Amino acid sequence: MNKRSNDINNNVQDGGENYPLYTEKIVVNPFVRYKKIFAALRFLILAVLFGLIAAAVMAWAYPKFLNTGAQTSENGNGKDKDALVLNKDEFPSDAIMDETVAETKPQAGQDNKPTIQPPTEQDPIETEPVLSYVELLEKIQKSIVVIADTPKANPGVVPVPGEAEADETVGVIIGELGGRYLVLTSNKAISAYSEKVVKIGDEAEVRGTLISSDSRTDLALVAFNKDDMTDYEKTLVSVAQLGNSYTVKQGDAFVAAGKLYGKTKAADKGFVTSVTSEIATDNCYGMISAGIRAVEGDYCFLFNGKGNVIGVSKLVEKDAKFAANGISDLKSLIEKLSSDSDIIYLGIKGTNVTSSMVTNYNLPYGIYVTEVIIDSPAFHAGLRMGDVITRVDGTQLLAMQQLSDKLYSCSKGQQINITVKRPGMTAYTDMTFTATLGVR
């Protein structure tokens, strides 16, 4: 045994300090020790870089995607951003009040009558001169087009003027948007069409595209491209002006044009036999009775003496007399349809409280709720039959037409505050409810 071994053994035997076999200190490589941390940092850096690249690509590609989708809208497959802007008509105060109401707040002890805002300007459409019957027909017929299910089997054959084929209806051109003419027509009439072919003049045909439709009012908007027409064909059509149906009275003369007596692009004249109201969900439509006989499949538009549209008829499903919705109550809906936007839903039916109802039934002015649709936003908000709606978001309302216009300006999921007067044992109580709007 060598000297170092003897010294170690002696040291142990003497109770001295024990020496380890290896005294060199081993140092671990930092990269090995923090391997997992370095891997996590590398993953995080790569993820950030990928996110930045993806954001840059989306910022470049997304606007192009939107532009493409806006031009391929077919019954909701893509949302057009642009919309028609129509001249709205103020709901007449005399439909509510028997006399003019002063624009002052009531003093203590006075009746709480609502404030009526008078019209601020005259509708420029209503200043147009009345046309002769020949001029009227020429103007009207240029705005009426035929919509067919399929193209003509024999393009060279000129059809008998006014004679309707099996799957044809009519529409009226109501505006231009994005290089296209927009045609208002019946949703029921075209719902089964595999194609929408718009006929111009006697022979020209262009492809039509459904923009949007509303089954409740039986309205649909079909568009066709101006670029698909020749210069001559463009001279055969014109955009109809939409008039003010609130001014229509019993005995007024009108011209009905469209599909009449089973023939397309036909026309007849008559007199308004009555003007009534039709209660609908979240709306109230003026109904113009035309007094003209109609057969199954007929569909037409009513024009006043200036050649402006005042009514859109119901599609006739059995022989009857024509009845038409007043155009003033449809303008906000048409704007929505032109942009293929959601139709907002509250879920009530109601009638306007007139001054005679205030006198006879001691009702407050506003909208008397006749029905609350089960499971609707109004139902969940707490509204009930018998409530009288007086304000929405602080704005005074006197008519269902004003409420519907308010709803058309709202969006899905928006919350609105509805103030009502609720009948009690001896008096009405003011209450406010918050409704979260849906779509229908």
URBEL-V925554 format. One record per backbone hydrogen bond with DSSP energy under -0.5 kcal/mol. CO is the residue of the C=O (numbers start at 1). NH is the residue of the N-H. Records with the same first field share a line. If there is no record, write none. Layout:
# URBEL-V925554
CO=NH  NH
This chain:
# URBEL-V925554
2=6
3=7
4=8
5=9
6=10
7=11
8=12
9=13
10=14
11=16
12=15
25=27
29=32  33
30=34
32=35
34=38
35=39
36=40
37=41
38=42
39=43
40=44
41=45
42=46
43=47
44=48
45=49
46=50
47=51
48=52
49=53
50=54
51=55
52=56
53=57
54=58
55=59
56=60
57=61
58=62
61=65
62=66
63=67
64=68
65=69
66=70
67=71
68=71  72
69=72
70=73
74=77
76=78
78=80
84=86
86=88
92=95
93=96  97
96=355
102=104
107=110
111=113
115=117
116=118
123=126
124=127
125=128
132=136
133=137
134=138
135=139
136=140
137=141
138=142
140=143  144
141=144
142=238
143=173
145=171
146=148  199
147=169
148=197
149=195
153=155
154=157
156=158
157=159
160=163
162=264
165=168
166=168
167=149
169=147
171=145
172=174  184
173=240
175=182
177=180
179=226
180=177
181=224
182=174  175
183=222
184=172
185=220
186=190
187=191
190=193
195=197
196=198  208
197=148  199
198=206
199=146
200=204
202=159
204=200
206=198
208=196
209=223
210=75
211=76
212=221
214=218  219
218=187
219=214
220=185
221=211  212
222=183
223=209
224=181
225=228
226=229
230=234
231=235
232=235
233=236
234=237
241=243  309
243=245
244=247
245=248
249=252
252=272
254=270
255=303
256=268
257=301
258=260  266
259=299
260=263
262=164
263=260  266
266=258
268=256
270=254
272=251
274=289
276=287
277=279
278=285
280=283
283=280
285=278
286=288  326
287=276  289
288=290  324
289=273  274
292=322
294=320
295=298
298=316
299=259
300=313
301=257
302=310  311
303=255
304=307
305=131
308=304
309=243
310=327
311=302
312=325
315=317
316=297
320=294
322=290  291
323=314
324=288
325=312
326=329
327=330  331
330=334
331=335
332=336
333=337
334=338
335=339
336=339  341
337=340
342=344
343=440
345=438
346=378
347=373
348=282
349=370  371
351=368
352=354
354=358
355=359
356=360
357=361  363
358=362
366=353  368
367=369  389
368=351  370
369=386
371=349  373
373=376
376=380
377=381
378=382  383
379=382
384=387
387=369  389
388=421
389=367
390=397
391=419
392=395
395=392
399=402  403
400=404
401=405
402=406
403=407
404=408
405=409
406=409
407=410
411=414
414=437
416=418  435
417=393  419
418=433
419=390  391
420=422  431
421=388
422=429
427=424
429=422
431=420
433=418  435
435=416  437
437=413
438=345
